[in-house]
Amino acid sequence: MVITFVIDMYDVKKNGTTMTAQRFAHYLQQLGHEIRVVSTGDPGPGKYPVPQWKIPIVQHFSSKQSFIIAKPDDEQIRRAIEGSDLVHLFLPFPLEVRAYHIAREMGIPCSAAFHLQPENITYNIHMGRWRGLSDFVYYLFREYFYKNFEHIHCPSYFMAEQLKAHGYKAKLHVISNGIIPEFCPGQATRQDELIHILMVGRLSPEKRQDLLIKAAGLSRHAEKIQLHFAGSGPWKQMLAQRGKKLKHPPVFGFYSKPELIELIRSCDLYVHASDAESEAIACLEAIACGLVPVISDSKLSATGQFA
């Protein structure tokens, strides 16, 4: 089959949806399918680049999250879709909306996935506690985009239940984005007797790394705890400042896959404190490498299912 992915950004490795798309493409190619990608970023084999859309105010918040919004380019979209058997749309933004309408004009079927939890938006504009705003974002996504589809891919049962609760009528297919075989138990060298605790994810308000820093400071073992935060994001400076109060300030880093696997294997405990999460592949990867997880019981997070 010829399958065209439409996603706002594909090259940046700091976003869970992007990493999911890259892995998805890789495994489909291994099965013999041809994958085309419509996205921002550099041109390449099978890649149909479109420009970035710098929208006032929106750009201010999206850039802090290392997120890029794409500007539709009809010519590039048509070139990519021509001859495709299926067009798969990852996000409910202008690029995907335009690709959907062009694909319909060309008589090519589309599928859609629900990867962007509304709380990822509301928390980052400092309105995460206002449930009414999240409900409104669910409504906008449905009316602007998802009402066009009879089938929607959800990465977790939690997200499927959220869509049902917000009036989505499509058939919802729960399929985990999964992990790659490299994440597995293995030996790692330890240089000290500290208690190493890891959390992986974007450094942003809804992930609640601040809660883990507070907990470490209150622990009876505070003088032996070394926190590790793997990820990047707008909260890094604030978290580093709070972490200075600990005897062993947190270590921040953005790691390659082999480096992350080594880090996971070298730690004693994995904590996922996030208030809002559609799946949390990072937690699954830590479990696969043999770490025991401590997971938030937030009603807006799917990660608790892994417990």
Helices and strands as residue ranges (DSSP letters): E 2-9, H 16-30, E 34-40, E 47-49, H 58-64, H 74-81, E 86-89, H 94-105, E 110-113, H 118-122, G 123-125, H 131-144, G 146-148, E 151-154, H 157-165, E 171-174, E 195-200, G 205-207, H 209-218, G 222-224, E 225-230, H 236-243, E 251-253, H 257-266, E 269-272, E 276-277, H 281-288, E 293-295, E 300-301, G 303-306
